[in-house]
Amino acid sequence: MLELNIVTHKKYEGINITSEVVKFIAESNVKNGICYLLVPHTTAGITINEGADPKVLEDIVGAVDSIIPTRYEFKHWGGNSPSHLKSSLFGTTLTILVRDRKPVLGEWQAIIFLEFDGPRKRKAIIELLPVILKH
């Protein structure tokens, strides 16, 4: 298991963590399996999307901000209700197949940590489960 420490610098931010996940898988003893990722926070999320153009991350964060407005009269007293809802939209877990010590991702896909209540010190927990392939 790997506990990846993530430091965010903005209120809303997308951070590409693909290279850290790729490194963890490559250095593991798991040739083929399943990679589980958990973001143990109620105001952050995780997703898979394009990683080549950083503007895509800005678009995701900006579009989600327009979907869940801050002007709504939220009942939660913490002042970060929009962040809770944004986290729920994306979810806090991912499951990725592993083949030959590499995550199975499309050519343009990347693993993106989403901050909705920063800046903060965050973490993502990564676990590998081996599977035996039968051909």
N, C-alpha and C positions, 0 to 999 in steps of 0.2 A: 504494500500500500504506500502511496505517496500523498503527503499533504503539501500541496502547492500553495505557497504564500503569494498573495496578489495585493499590490498597493495601488489603489485607484487615486486619481488626481482631480477628478471632476464630479459634479453632481450626477450626471448621466454620462456613461462611457462604455464603449465596447473594447475589450482587450483580447487579442488573438493569443490563445495559449496552446496552439497546435504544436509548436516546436517542443514545448516541455512534455506534452503527452507522447509525442513521437519518440523522444529521448527515453522516457520512462519505459515504454514498450520495448524499444530496441535493446535496452540494457537488462530486461527481465529474462526469466527462464521460460516464458510463455511464448511458444512459437505460433500457436493458433488458439484463439479464445474469444473472450468477451471482455471489453473494457467498460467499466462503470465509472461515471463521473458524477459526483455529488457536490453541489454548492450549498453548504449548510447555513444559508442566510435567508431571511424572509423578504429582503429588499434587494436581492440580486438574482440573476438567472444565468442560464447557459443555453446555447443553441449552436447549430451548425449552419453556416452560411458562407458566402464568398469571402475569401481572405486576401485576394490579390489586390483589390482596390480599397484602401482605407476609407474612402468616401462611402462605401456601402455600410460600414459600421455607423458612420455619422447619420446616414439616411435611416437606418433601423432605429437608432435612439431618438432621432428627431420625429419620425413618424409615430412611434409609440407615445411620445410626449403629446402629440396632437390628438391621439385617440383617447388618452386618459388625461383630461384637463386637471389643472391644479385648482381651478376656481369652484369646483363642485364642493358642496358642504359635506365633507366626510365626517363620519361619526367617531372615528378613531382619534384619540386625544394626542397621539405622538407627533402629529404634523407631517408624517411621511406616508399617509394612506395611498397616495398615487404610486409610490414605490412598491408597496405591497401588491397592488393590483398588477403592476407591470411585471413583477416577478412571477405572479401566477399565470400571466399570459404565456410566458416562455417556459416556465417550469424550472426546477432546480436539479434535474437529473438528465443524463444522456447515457445511452448504451451504444457502443460502437464495436463492430466486429473487428477481430485481429487476425490477419493472415500473414504468415512468414515474418513475424515480429514487426508488422506495420499496421496502423489503423486503416481500415477499409473506408476510404473517403473518395469522393469524386475529384476530378482534376482541380476544380476551383474551390472546393470546400475546405473550410477551416473550423476549428473549435473556438467558439467565442464566449468569453465570460462577459456578462452584462451587469454593469453597475447602475443602480437606480437611486441610490441614496448616499453618494460619496461626498467628499473623498473619505476613504476608509481603508483599513487593513482587513483584507478578506482572505479566504482560502477556498481551494477546490480539493476535494479528496478523490483520488484516482485509485481504482482497484482492478486487478486483472484476474480473470477466472479462466483457467485452461480448459480446452475441449479437445477431444480426440476425434479427428476427422476420419470417417470411413468412406472409402471410395468405391 
